[in-house]
Amino acid sequence: MVIQTIDGKMLQKMFLAGAKNIEAKKEYINELNVFPVPDGDTGTNMTLTIMAAAKEVSAITEPAIPVLAKAISSGSLRGARGNSGVILSQLFRGFTKEIKEYDTINVEIMSRAFERAVETAYKAVMKPKEGTILTVAKGGAKKAAEMAEQTDDLVYFCDEVLKYMEEVLSKTPEMLPVLKEAGVVDSGGQGLLTVLQGAYDALLGKEVVFEAAPAKTIGATVSSGEVSTADIKFGYCTEFIIMLEKEYTAETELAFKAYLESIGDSIVVVSDDDVVKVHVHTNDPGLAIQRALTYGSLTNMKIDNMREEHNEKVIREAEKAAAKQAEAGQTQREEPRKETGFISVSIGEGINEIFKGLGVDYIIEGGQTMNPSTDDMLTAIEAVNANNIFIFPNNKNIILAAEQAMHLTKDKNIIVIPSKTVPQGIAAIINFIAEKPIEENKKRMLDAMGGIKSGQVTYAVRDTSIDGKTIKENDFMGIGDSGILAVGQDMKDTTLELIDCLVEEDSELVSLYYGSDVDEVQAEELAELIEKKYPELEVEVNQGGQPIYYYVLSVE
């Protein structure tokens, strides 16, 4: 079989096949995570990222390459979750920038697209590390450039590129000692290869049926309860994407938002290059659609009658989230924009309350068990009525998504404080002084985080060897900022060993946040043991309510 060009229809089929392939193999990819923790999520994050784009791609009835390129780039950028998902979205972004000007793709264009994908992804990561998904992608780009000089057959070209990427992936344990110790290849690199292998299968003619999964959202939690139809002021939840065909400036967007506010509420309008994502609750969806059509063509249109379906669980959840957006939108209309706002990722009800008490405007749940997407960040930014907004990711795997949202925001100054743990985020917020300039506050927060040593206690989901420790499935693990510090079969002993590793001569305070699987009595007993061993230390006990992690703790 010889194929010299790929048209829009084939590209659509290939992309959806790649999405389907990683969705089917995400658990295998999850298991390649070096740390044997219950929330190992590379496969899940990459799947949710590509599925956000696949949903848009599958809805395109006339798949021209320029239209597909917009959908792939916009969908994956906004749907990106976790570091692996953000890097995957940046690879797609670079790839689509190269192909969007063409009606068909040949070997030469494909090779340049590979190269641009890698350049874009490397630029997005502050300190690129070799032995990761970036290395595998770079290997693919290198082989693509070599093959472009040897053949015009895309089948042969893709086969050789994939073989070389597999070879590079197999060498990742030699590049990262932690992979070699754990006996695994890089999970992100495996995820990328899985996507491309699925796409290659489609190129060869293998049929893959794609069915878009129901959308799942992660956002700030609000109180639950039945929604009465009498309480629904605007009955139709209306969503669509505008494929811009005319000039769309910041002034145009403000005018568009003002119009939507005149016919509805719960408004979210987010723009990216030539695409605008719109959400509004209104009693006349046609008015919103007619105005949107003056800017370009529409896709991914969705209108739900909230009164008719309000008793269904999905509608209840959508309404709860929309209620918070509506409240935020109403506040923005009635009150002048304040100078500074705060967004924080949180992991449990108790920790939510702590952040609220510290003045956080918008809480995004899902830090440990489900990484929030770039779109979740953008929704939060839209809801916070402030000129300057600090974001606290509180997880190293969420920082890139927050930074991606920062770059996509045009009308507010976003400052991402790269907190890797909840205690770091709490310390940073406590050190904010309203009277100080933004840059000075940023420095204060970063300095405060530097004085925090964080720890987490969870359990192992498989046997492995890492950080010089042999770990058995179901062992308790104490994880510090630098890796796994304690392993044992007793949760209390393992936690005490972790604290021993963190306490230094000048330490003053230990803060314990106990999770949903620990009760207050157990936490207080642990605090007494710490105080007995370290009488010079003050110990604070807080109800965190987080899943999976028995304790989140800090020493300062």
N, C-alpha and C positions, 0 to 999 in steps of 0.2 A: 504493500500500500504506500503510495506517494501522495502527500498533500502539500501543496505549495502556498496556500493562503487560508486564512481563517476569517470568516465573515461574522457579522453580529449574531446571527442565529447560533452558530457553532460556539462562539465565545460565551454566550449565555448558557448554553448546555454544559460547557466545560466548567464554568464557574460554579454552577449549581451542583455539578457532580463532585467538585472539590469540597464544597460545603457538606454535602451528604456523606462523603467519605470520612471526614474528620468527626462528624457527629456520631457516626457508627463506631469510631475507634477512640473516642475521647477518654473513656475509662482506662484504656491501655496507656494512653499518653499521660493521664493523671498519675498512674502508678510509676512512671519514670521520674517523678519528682524526687530530688535528692533527700529532702527531709521527709521521714515517714509519718507526717502529721495527718490528721483526719481531713484537713481542708486543702490538701494538695490539689491544685486546680488549674494547671496549665492547659490541659485538654479542654476543660470546661470553659475557661476564659477565651481560648482561641475559637471554640465552637460558637459561643454566644456572639463573639465579634463578627465572625463571617456570616452567621445566620441573620444578623441585623441587616447586612448588605444583601444577603440572598433573598430575604423577604421582598426587598425593593426590586431586585433584579428579576425575580419570578413574576412580578406584576406587570412587567413591560411586554406589551403585545407586539410591538414592532421594534425588535432588538437591533437598532443601529449601534455601531460601536461607540460613537460619541455619547449617546444616551446611556448606554451600559456603563461607560467609564464614570459618568457622574454618579450613577446609582451605587456602583461599587465603592468609589471613594467616599462619598458622603455617608452611605450606610455604615461602612466599616469604621470610619472616623468617629461617628457618634455612638456606635455600638461597642466601641473598644473597651475591654475590661482587662485589668491586670497588665503587667509589663509585657507579657507575651502577646496579648491581644492588641495593645497599643503598637508594638513593633510590627505585628502583622498588618495592622491598618496603615501604617506608614509605608510598608512594602507595596500594598495595594495603591496607595496614594501616588507614589512615584511611578509605578507601572502604568497606571491609567493616565497620568499626565503625558506620557510618551505616546500612548496609542490613541488618545482622544481625537486627534486630527485626521485619522484615517478611516476609510470604509472597510478595508481589509487589512490583515496583519500577515506579513511574510517573515522569513527567518531574520532578515536584517532588522526589521522593526522590533521583533520579539527580543532580539539580542540587546538592542538599545533600551528597551523597556526593562529588561532584567537589570541592566547597569544603573538605570535611573532609580529603580526600586531600592537597590542597595544603598545608593548615595543618599536618598531621602531618609531611609531608616537609620543609617549611621548618624546623620545630622540630628536626629530626634533624641538620641541617647547621649547624655552628657559624658559618660565614661564608658564607651563600648568595651565589652569584654569578649575576648576570643574564646572559642569553645562553646558558643551559644548559637541561637537561631541566626544571629547576624553572620557568623562564620559560615554556616551552611548556605545562607543566601548569597554571600560573597563568592563562595565556591561555585554556585550555580551561574552567577554572572560571568565569572572568569571562563568557565567552560562554554557558556553561550557565545561569548566573543570569539573564542577559538573555533567553534563549530560554524559560526556565520561565514567564515572564510572557506569552509570545506563543502558546504551543502546548501541547497535551497529546499530540501525536503524537511518539512516541519516534524514529521513522524520520527525520522532518524535523529534530527536535531534534539527533540524533546527527550527521546530515549537516552541519548548520550549524556545530556545535561542531568537527568534524574540519576543515572548510574554514578556520575561523578559526585553529586550531592549526597548520595548514600555513602560513598567512600569518605567524604568529608565528615559526615555525621558519625561514622564508625570511629573516627579519630578524635572526636571531641573529648573522650575520657583522658587522652594523652595531653590535652591542652588545659583541662581543668582537673586538678588532683582530686577535688571533692567528688567528681563524677566517677573517677577511677576507683576511689575507695568504696563508693556505694555500688559499683558494678553496673552503671547505667550509662546510656548515651544522653545527650541533652534533650530534654522533653520538648522545648520550643522548636528545636531543629527537626525533631521527629514530627511535630505537628505541621510544620511548613511542608515537609516532604509528603505527608499524608494528603494535604490539600492538593498539591501538584500531581500526585499519583492519581487521585480521583479525576482531576481535569484531563490527564493524559488518557485515562480509560475512555472518557467521553470522546476524545479526539479519535480514538480507534474504533468508535462506533458502539461502545457498550452503553446500553440504555440505563439511565438512572432516573427514577421518578422522584421529583422533589415536591414535598408538601411542607409549606411554611407552618412552623409550630405556633401555637397561640403565644402572643406576646406576654412576656413577664417583665414587670417593672420593679425597680428598687428605688425607694425614695423615703422621705421623712414619714415617720409613723404618726397617725392621728387616731383619736379615739374611735373605737368600733361601734357599730350599732345599725339598726335598720334605717333605711332612707325612705322617707315618706314622699310620695309624688307631689304632695302639697308644698314640700320644701324645695322643689326643683324649679328655680326661676326660669332657667333656659333649658329646654328639653332635649336638644340635639347636640351630642358630642361630635364635633366635626373636625376631621384631621385630613391633611393632604400635603403634598410636596409640590412646590412651584419650580419648574425647570425654567429659569430666567431666560428671557429672550430680549429684554429691554434693559436700559440702565437702571440700576437699583442701588441708590446711595443710602447713607445713614439717614438723610432727611426723608427719603422715600419710605424707609422702614418705619420711622416714627409716625409718618402720616398713615401708613397701613395699620399700625397698631392702634392709633387713635380711632380709625374707622371701625376696627373690630370691637373696640371698647364701647362704641356707640350702639352696637347690635348684640353684644353678649358679654361674657366674662370668662374667667379661667383661661386667660390668653397666654399662649407661649408662641413666640415667633423667633426662630433661630436661623441665621443665614450663614452660608459657607460657599464662597466662590459663586457658582452659578446655580445654587440650590437653596431654597428657603423651605424650612419645615414649619408647618402651621398647625396649631391646636386651638380651638375655640368652642365654647358652649354658647349656643344661640337658638333662638326660636325660628330662624329662617336661614338655613345653611346656604340657600341659593344666593343670598346677598354676599356672603363671604366668598363664595366660589366666583361670582361675577366680578368682584373687585380683584381677586387673585388673578383671574384670566387677563386682566389688563397688563400684568407683568410678564406673563409667559404661559406655557402649557402646564397642565396638572397631571400628577400621577399619585399612586398610593392613596386614592380617595377612600375615606371611611366615615360613614355617618351612622351613629347609634342613637336610637330613641330611648333615652334614659328613663322616661316615665313608664314605657311599656315593659322594659326588662329590668326594672329596678330591684326585683326580688332575687335575681340570679346572683350568684356569688361573685362572678367576674365584674358585673356592673357595680355591685356594692363596693368592691375594692377600687374600681376606677373612680367612683364617685367620692370616696374618701380622699384619694389623692387629689382629685380635682377640687375638692372643697378647700384643701390647704392652698392650692394654687389660686383659687378664687379669692380667698382671704388675703393672700399676699398681694394679688393684683388690685383688690379693693384698697388695701393700705397704700399701695403705690399711687393710686389715683387721688386719695384723700390727703396724704401727707407728703411734705417735701422730702426729697431724697436726703438721707442722713450721710454723714461723712464716712463712717466706717461700719462694716458689717462682718459677720463671721459665719463660716460654713464648716462643719466638722463631720467626719465620718465616725460612726459609733458602732458598738458591737453588743449592746445589751441595755435593758430598760434602766437599770441603776446608773450606768454610765451616761445614758441619755440625759437623765436628770441632773447629773453633775455638770455636763456641758451646758444645759439650759441655765443652771444656776450661775454659770460663769458668763452668761450673756450671749451664747451662740444663737444666731438667728434661725439657722436651718440645719437640721440634723439628717444626715443620710445614713441609714442603717445598712449593714452588710459588709463590714470591714474584714471579718475573718472568714466566714463561711461562703460569702458571695461578694466578689469585688464589684463595686459600683462602676457603671460605664461612664464614658465621657458625656453621654447624653444626660445621665442622672446629674452630673456636675453642672451641665449647662442649664438644666431645669432649676436647680438650686440657685445658680447665679441670677437667673431671670427673676426668681421670687424674692431675692434680697434687695431691698430698696436702698442701696448705698453706693457712693462714688467709689470707694475703695473696699474690696472684699478680701479678707484673709481666708484661705482654705487650708484645713488641717487634715491631710489624708490618713494619718495615724496608722499607716501600714505601708511598708516599702513597695508592695505590689500595686499600690493605688496612686503613687506619686506621679507616674507618667500620664495616667488618665487625667489627673487634675491639671497637669501642665498643658496637656492637649486642649482641655477646655479653656484654659487661660489664653492660649494662642487664638482660639476661635471667637473670643469675646472682644467686641469692638468698642462698646459704649461704657465699660466700667474698668477700673484698674484692679486687676486680679493679682494677688500676692500669694503664691503657694509656699507655705512653710513646710519643708520636707520632713514632717514628723513620721517616724517609722513605727511608733507604738502609741497607744492611748496615753500612758503616763507622760510621754514627750509632748503630746498635744496639750494635755492639761497644764503642764509646766509652762509651755509657751504662752497660752492664753492668760494665765495668771500674771505673767510679766508684762502684759499690755498696759500702757498708760495713755489714756485718751488725749492728753494735752501734748504728747510728743509727736514729732513728724513720723510719717509712715516708714521711712528708711531706718530711722532710729529704733522704732518699735520692732521692725524686722530683725535688726541686729540683737536687740534685747531678747527676742524670742529664740533666736538661734543659739545665743549664749546660754540661755536657760536650759534648752534641750541638751546642750553639751554636758551639763552637770547631772543628768539623769542616767541611771543604769536601769534598764528594763528587764523584766523576766516574764516568762509564761510557762504554765504547767499544763501539759496535755498528755495524751497517750499515743503509743506507736501503732500504726495500722499494718505494719509488716516487719519481718526480720530484715536487718540491714547492719552495715558498719559505717560509721561516719564520725568525724571529729575524734578519731581514735577510740571510739566506744562501740562495743558490740551491743546491739539492741534487738530485743525479741518482741514479737507482736504482743500488744497489750501492756508492755512496760510503760511506766510513767516516765516522762521526760521533762527536765527543766531546761528551757531554752533561753539563753541570754542574747544580748545584742550581737555577739560574735559567733554564736552557734550553740550546739547542745552542750550544756555544762554539767548536767546531772541525769542519771538514769537509775531507776530502781523499781521495785515491785510494791512499794508502799508510798502512797501519795504524799503523806505528811513528811516522811523522811526525805523524799526526793525534793520537796519544796524547801526544806531546811538546808539541804545540801546546795541547792541553787542559791539561796540567800547567802550562805557561807562564801560562795564564789564571788558575790557582788559586793559584800560589805568590805569597806576599807577603814583605815584608822580614823579618817576624818568624816566618816559617814554619820549622819544625824537622824535621818528619818527613813522608815520603811512604810510604804503604802501598799495595802493589800486590797484587791478588788476581787471578791469571790464570785464564781460563776453560778449558772443555773443548777448545776449538779452538786453544789456545796451549800450547806445551810449555815446560818449565822453562828450557831454553837460551834461547829467545826472550825470556822474561821477565827473565832475568839480564842479557842484552845490553841490554835497555831500561833496567834499573836502572843499569848502568854509564854509559849515556849521560846519565841524569838526574844521577848523582853528578858526572860530568865537567862538566856545565853548572852545577850548583848544589853546589859542594864543601862548603858549609856545612850541607847537608841530609843527614839519615840516611835511607836507603831500605831498606824491608823488603819482601821478596818472599814471598808466600804462595800455595800452590796452592788456588784457590777451587773449580774444577771446575764453575762455572756454565755453562749453555748460553746461546747467543745473544749474551751480552756478553763480548767478548774480554778486557776488563779492567774490574774494578770497583776504584776507587782512592780514596784520601783524602789530603788535605793538612792538616796541623795544626801 
